[in-house]
Amino acid sequence: MNEGLQVDMAILDFAKAFDKVPHRRLAEKMSYYGICNNTLSWVSSFLRGRLQQVVIDGESSNLSHVTSGVPQGTVLGPTLFLLFINDIASNISSALRLFADDCVIYTPINSPEDHLALQKDLNTLVDWSNTWQMQFNIEKCAVMKISTKRKTSHFDYKMEGMSLEIVKNHPYLGVEIQEKLKYNLHIDNITSKASRVLGFLKRNLRHCPRSVKERAYQTLVRPKLEYCSTIWSPQQKTQAKQIEQIQRNAARFVLSKPYNCQNPSSVTLMIQQLNWPSLEQRRQYSDLVLMFKVVHKLVAVPSTILPVSSVRHNRKFIPYHCRINAYQHAFFPRVIGHWNRLPDQVLQLDSLDSFKEALQSIVGV
């Protein structure tokens, strides 16, 4: 987007992915990866001989054998699923991102041939799903054209002969992605959900001690306002205030001081009394902790997108040149300024725990 390009992204949905894994085909893949002999026999025994039934209002269905799928809720289940789906990216030219059964595939569009290349990759994915009996729920698959252009290049992408819906926004891994990579819709969603949960707590915990109310807010409400904030951190002050307002309402609830128009009390003083950092401070703390993990290779960030080190200081980085707001508020361009302003003695720390401890006093969390 910063270079004026259009990127077409297909957001794909598997139909009952964990339940569809065929046991014999899974055993073939495990053998191919070198998992054989006693280990393979043990896993096969783990999957075989399972029965299931449905119970509704005390009435039970007949028992039936489970002939496919990996047991959900088990430690081994997700690992077996990952082994089964691991080769889905074979023979794909576009970028493909996979988290369990959540899959996106995308490519920059510079010419009509790029559309055709993405369509070819979608056909390859369909062939893979048919070969390995993992069908896509095509009605829930969608295409998004990510660009700041007024006029974008159009192509009718299809899977199994069905056209994919073109959308302006779509959820992916709990974040509402928009075609211009703004996150106002996501912020509206999370503040609405957090407000509803806070209202539930107000109705049901109004007579509880302060400690119970505070724990309920920190456990059930605040995480909704912070999940994946390194991705969608507010681009506008109004959005930041919108999020902070939930915490301000929570402070009144915890201290049992509802709003009184005749004798208004200071919510700022309430938050200070509770010793709560602002949610903006907490987001900045999360940003810098993730940056530390990137710098020290504690997370799998591709080296091609790492920031360029400063000549004078190998722990500081050259700021990004941003032509558009969406890029300016993306993770690296947004965080590098805060990172470079950290004291040298903090940047020299190599322990994550030591860095977090030093950072808490700097950021105020």
Disulfide bonds with the S-S distance in Angstrom:
none
